């Protein structure tokens, strides 16, 4: 509808006439890409988008820059964002997540596994990563590259950063390989074509590999343990136990499990036992809890042989009466595989020992079992006798705990 002839139209509101504070508030909601774009629209937006406090949020969000770091650098927020972006800009979608994971891990190790801190290597340069790509003739994923711009893995030492496992006659401790060692182990042989090792155990030779291309039945960037197909005539036939779908997911999920106490620290090492919080049973004053782990290096799919280890914790309440001190006499197990087949085991003590449990005391031990199916569960009870009354025997429940093999696939080589 046309305006009446006698009505005077208001002049269009020009950007130049808008007050500064509302414009800065609007700009504060923009992402860094849009903030940069504003620099090219006109002179006023160029000046406003260069307002230093606008870049504080982006420095903290993408680069985890603190006030202390800013003071140390003696630079403005905008200058810090630009200089960091010029170095790490290709990793902007990964950097904050991986940097936080590394920072959390270092803080945790400093408290619980201090000698492991010294095994971490300093970051590598972009040209170092480019040289590795040229050497292996394959592109590295950006999340992997980004992690190595923060830490170049670790030295080949024990204990390994990626966790340990120990039985009476078996020990595994996985190091996170530095970029040069990983490149030296890059595979082009059938069964592991275009696979890069991420970890290595100097005791068992076990590695976790990352597929750099979708070949031989693998998805690109999938991470896995490999074991031979013992029934195949072709030595290149392998089975892959999948441990991750990308480097970012694989590394950060492991770190989260470590720093939240999901893995126990034993003798200054990270042990990769998984504890189900529901897998706890209390009988009178005694509590039994269980954690489990799958061992790919001792397992096979053909023939089916899935090896699991479990760690039992037996604890008497610190509020128990002194006369409740008791000794473990025997154990009973009911072991059920995925087909419903049941095996019963009964015998004296545990791992050759007859521990005495007193108020506040904890006894832990490790044992193992195998299944011919990919999953199964165990449950049972311990029989104790009271030391103050030798005629009193009682059973303590062992909660049912499940063991499940990781997803696996067979190489199509």
Secondary structure, 3 states (H helix, E strand, C coil): CCCCCCCCCCCCCCHHHCCHHHHHHHHCCCCHHHHHHHCCCCHHHHHHHCCHHHHHHHHHHHHCCCHHHHHHHCCCHHHHHHHHHHHHHHHCCCHHHHHHHHHHHHHHHHHHCHHHHCCECCCCCHHHHHHHHHHHCCCCCHHHHHHHHHCCCECCCCCCCCCEEEECCEEEECEECCHHHHHHCCECCCCCCCEEECEECCCCCCCEEEECCCCCCCCCCCEEEEEECCCCCCCCCEEEEEEECCHHHHHHHHHHHHHCCCCCEECCEEECCEEEEEEEEEECCEEEEEEEEECHHHCECCCCEEEEEEEEEEEECCCCCHHHCEEEEEEEEEEEECCCCEEEEEEECECCECCEECCCCEEEEEEEEEECCCEEEEEEEEEEEECCEEEEEEEEEEEEEEEECCCEEECCC
